Amino acid sequence: MAPRRDCPKCGASMTTGFILDADQNGGKKVSRWIEGAPDKRWYGLQVRGKPQFDIQSYRCNRCGYLENYAPE
């Protein structure tokens, strides 16, 4: 279970969630944080060999502020 978080903007409680990402074939997945600057190639972005972590997101129940984390 995720730890309880309070909004740094207004102090209300935050709800855990995730940011949805989609691939070219319509598949759905959780967005990932990738270390380093984007490495653009003719076929898209090169990400192989770079550290990657799923993004965990928290949304404030009062003001809607989002806070994102990428834990190992």
Secondary structure, DSSP 8 states (H G I E B T S, - for coil): -----B-TTT--BEEEE--EEE-TTS-EEE-EEESSS--EETTEE--TTS-EEE-EEEEETTT--EEEE---
